[in-house]
């Protein structure tokens, strides 16, 4: 049996790429929360932009995780 190493390499590359992208988006969400906290400490009110950024980033991460679970669990198909 011959193993197709290029297919394995492609799967590894896509996995690493998606992992880096999700971690980056999650980090941007944490940055948004940090902006909210910094605005609260500075003037007593939260930052709407930071809160929106955090919410969108965390929703995107949840969507990617949900899609991954959908692909893994056969009962969802």
Backbone bond lengths (Angstrom), bond angles and torsions (degrees), N, CA, C in turn:
res aa  C-N    CA-C-N  psi(-1)  N-CA   C-N-CA  omega(-1)  CA-C   N-CA-C  phi
1 X - - - 1.440 - - 1.521 108.55 -
2 X 1.295 115.67 131.35 1.459 120.89 -178.68 1.521 109.13 -102.88
3 X 1.321 115.38 131.04 1.451 121.05 -179.82 1.521 109.08 -93.64
4 X 1.312 115.86 131.92 1.460 120.57 179.52 1.525 109.03 -87.01
5 X 1.321 116.52 97.07 1.455 122.49 -175.16 1.520 112.48 -67.66
6 X 1.329 117.35 -26.68 1.465 118.45 -179.75 1.527 110.86 -68.18
7 X 1.322 117.35 -36.99 1.462 120.29 177.50 1.526 110.37 -65.18
8 X 1.321 116.58 -41.54 1.461 120.71 177.65 1.524 110.63 -63.36
9 X 1.313 117.12 -40.53 1.461 121.42 177.03 1.517 112.34 -64.40
10 X 1.325 117.13 -38.24 1.460 120.87 178.38 1.527 111.18 -66.21
11 X 1.321 116.36 -42.68 1.465 120.25 178.23 1.523 109.88 -63.40
12 X 1.317 117.64 -42.35 1.465 121.08 179.08 1.528 110.75 -63.88
13 X 1.320 117.29 -42.28 1.465 121.10 -179.40 1.527 111.38 -64.95
14 X 1.326 116.51 -43.31 1.467 119.68 178.54 1.524 110.09 -65.57
15 X 1.312 117.69 -41.05 1.468 121.15 179.35 1.521 111.71 -61.50
16 X 1.316 116.69 -45.64 1.468 120.24 179.06 1.526 110.21 -66.18
17 X 1.315 117.18 -42.08 1.460 120.46 179.77 1.516 112.83 -62.18
18 X 1.330 117.35 -44.77 1.463 121.09 179.51 1.523 110.41 -67.36
19 X 1.318 116.91 -38.83 1.467 120.27 178.17 1.519 110.82 -61.82
20 X 1.311 117.68 -45.80 1.468 121.39 178.83 1.530 110.21 -62.94
21 X 1.310 117.10 -40.87 1.470 120.49 -179.70 1.527 111.33 -64.94
22 X 1.334 117.49 -44.14 1.467 120.40 -179.47 1.525 110.84 -66.74
23 X 1.308 117.69 -41.28 1.467 120.69 178.24 1.528 110.15 -64.24
24 X 1.314 117.74 -38.54 1.468 121.17 178.07 1.528 111.17 -65.15
25 X 1.314 116.98 -44.75 1.464 120.34 178.91 1.531 110.08 -64.43
26 X 1.328 117.62 -40.25 1.462 120.74 177.72 1.532 110.41 -63.44
27 X 1.330 116.89 -41.27 1.463 120.53 178.14 1.525 111.03 -63.38
28 X 1.322 117.67 -36.85 1.467 120.41 175.56 1.531 111.12 -64.95
29 X 1.321 117.26 -33.83 1.455 121.11 175.44 1.521 111.43 -65.88
30 X 1.313 116.36 -42.04 1.470 120.56 176.92 1.529 109.96 -64.93
31 X 1.311 116.95 -37.74 1.466 120.74 176.21 1.530 110.72 -62.03
32 X 1.328 116.84 -40.23 1.464 120.29 176.35 1.517 111.75 -60.98
33 X 1.340 116.89 -42.02 1.468 119.90 176.78 1.529 111.55 -65.14
34 X 1.316 116.86 -36.09 1.465 120.21 177.17 1.526 110.49 -64.88
35 X 1.332 116.90 -36.78 1.464 120.14 176.60 1.523 111.61 -64.34
36 X 1.326 116.20 -38.79 1.469 120.40 178.17 1.530 109.44 -62.77
37 X 1.317 116.63 -46.87 1.468 120.32 -179.46 1.524 111.60 -64.63
38 X 1.328 116.65 -39.96 1.472 119.79 179.14 1.520 110.68 -64.63
39 X 1.333 117.37 -39.41 1.460 120.63 178.76 1.525 110.75 -67.31
40 X 1.330 117.01 -37.03 1.472 120.24 178.29 1.525 111.03 -65.64
41 X 1.328 116.36 -40.81 1.459 119.51 179.70 1.528 111.44 -69.53
42 X 1.334 116.00 -33.79 1.462 120.39 -176.36 1.524 112.39 -75.73
43 X 1.325 117.04 -49.84 1.464 118.20 -174.53 1.521 114.11 -130.42
44 X 1.307 117.86 7.60 1.454 120.64 175.17 1.512 116.14 85.14
45 X 1.328 118.34 -5.82 1.467 121.03 177.00 1.522 109.24 -120.74
46 X 1.309 115.62 154.31 1.458 120.67 -179.83 1.510 112.58 -79.95
47 X 1.301 116.04 162.83 1.455 122.58 178.44 1.533 109.20 -93.45
48 X 1.328 116.01 119.10 1.462 120.25 179.61 1.522 110.79 -66.99
49 X 1.315 116.85 -37.58 1.467 120.60 179.78 1.527 110.33 -64.90
50 X 1.321 116.56 -44.23 1.464 120.31 179.19 1.512 112.16 -64.04
51 X 1.328 116.40 -40.53 1.458 120.23 179.72 1.527 110.94 -67.83
52 X 1.323 116.93 -39.27 1.464 120.76 176.78 1.528 110.66 -65.29
53 X 1.331 116.14 -42.92 1.467 120.93 178.36 1.522 110.23 -60.09
54 X 1.320 116.79 -46.95 1.462 120.44 -179.36 1.524 110.82 -62.79
55 X 1.327 116.76 -45.29 1.458 120.02 -179.25 1.515 113.04 -61.42
56 X 1.322 116.58 -44.72 1.469 120.03 179.63 1.525 111.77 -65.22
57 X 1.327 116.29 -42.02 1.466 119.80 -179.59 1.522 111.51 -65.14
58 X 1.339 116.65 -43.65 1.460 119.18 -179.50 1.525 111.65 -69.61
59 X 1.331 117.87 -33.56 1.464 120.16 175.37 1.532 110.66 -66.57
60 X 1.326 116.81 -38.23 1.470 119.79 177.88 1.526 110.37 -64.70
61 X 1.325 117.13 -41.95 1.468 120.31 177.83 1.519 110.93 -63.70
62 X 1.333 117.03 -42.41 1.465 120.56 178.98 1.527 110.55 -63.98
63 X 1.321 117.72 -36.82 1.459 120.97 178.64 1.525 111.13 -65.47
64 X 1.326 116.94 -41.28 1.467 120.39 179.18 1.524 110.19 -65.76
65 X 1.322 117.51 -43.10 1.465 120.84 178.55 1.529 110.08 -64.81
66 X 1.319 117.26 -43.06 1.460 120.38 177.85 1.514 112.32 -61.57
67 X 1.328 117.24 -40.44 1.461 120.77 178.04 1.533 110.62 -65.70
68 X 1.314 116.86 -39.02 1.465 120.30 176.87 1.517 111.57 -62.45
69 X 1.325 116.84 -42.22 1.459 120.11 177.39 1.519 110.07 -65.03
70 X 1.320 117.13 -40.20 1.465 121.12 176.97 1.533 110.88 -58.48
71 X 1.324 117.40 -41.22 1.458 120.51 -179.33 1.523 112.40 -70.41
72 X 1.322 116.90 -30.65 1.470 120.63 -175.45 1.527 111.90 -83.10
73 X 1.328 117.84 -41.55 1.467 121.39 -173.42 1.524 109.71 -87.88
74 X 1.332 117.57 115.85 1.469 120.15 -175.19 1.539 114.43 -69.11
75 X 1.322 118.99 -22.65 1.456 120.58 -179.35 1.528 111.65 -66.37
76 X 1.332 118.79 -19.72 1.453 121.90 -178.64 1.519 112.80 -81.83
77 X 1.313 118.04 -8.28 1.473 120.60 -177.07 1.492 110.81 -88.48
